[in-house]
Amino acid sequence: MRRQNQSRVSEFILLGFSKFPELQEQIFGVFLVIYLVTLMGNATVIAVIFLDHRLHIPMYLFLQNLSVVELSFSAVVMPEMLVVLSTKKATISFVGCFAQMYFILLFGGTECFLLGAMAFDRFAAICHPLTYATIMNKSVVVKLIIFSWVSWIMVATVQTTWVFSFPFCGPSEINHLFCETPPVLELVCADTFLFEIYAFTGTILIVMVPFLLILLSYIRILSAIVKMPSTTGRQKAFSTCASHLTSVTLFYGTAILTYLQPKASYSAETKKLKSLAYTLLTPLLNPLIYSLRNNEMKRALMKLCQRKLALHTN
């Protein structure tokens, strides 16, 4: 890239949909509602699992961590996005941009690993029911959760620090709604080829590990379900996996749509719209997927509502 006009950047300007100001006004209210519903939905899942001791089993502990990730991801991205949509010139500090990119990578990657851990849990429950309690004991569950978080703390630290160690050119305008790696890299006044190779190959390899775990787990699960003698048993096994499979499809589908596309295939505005699919849909829909399709979650939620209602009437 060009090396002239290098300067020490103290803040960035987030352009959002500045070319379409009428669009920004229209979608602000929609995004605000989505943000509030996302916060309430994920907070409800976290609270229900915390308060109902019958849900203190591996599947729901993973789900609780998944909701923490979704809530945190939304809290990192959405407030800044709403500011961008509601102001003509939205700025974010250098440190703020660094932090936002770091947490986007951390929470996105952690979700990926948690989905892999949840697939392994379903594999153990369906394919090895007699030894499930031994395979998925408390120590194993805690280690899987810690590994999901710590591994991506390291990845996010390396990648974000590397990006912000580059010199930046003026004007410091990020043609996006928030500080994601690709649009920030466009402002760099240095050769980023090595970083882009690392980011692409490293991310693909790291993301493929849980994806392959999910794929192999469900191949074994499908094989075990087909061999079950009773229709009721097969239906029950399928129902326990349906929510997780829907979440996996939603996560990987929107991620592939957003990130695994040639750079020149779409305009900047189209890329922004596509990134919203990953940013908005996954945190919004996951609580609904697990609440509406899961009888135990629905019973626990009803019990919590009845308890609150009883307290108010007394």
Disulfide bonds with the S-S distance in Angstrom:
Cys97-Cys179 2.05
Cys169-Cys189 1.29
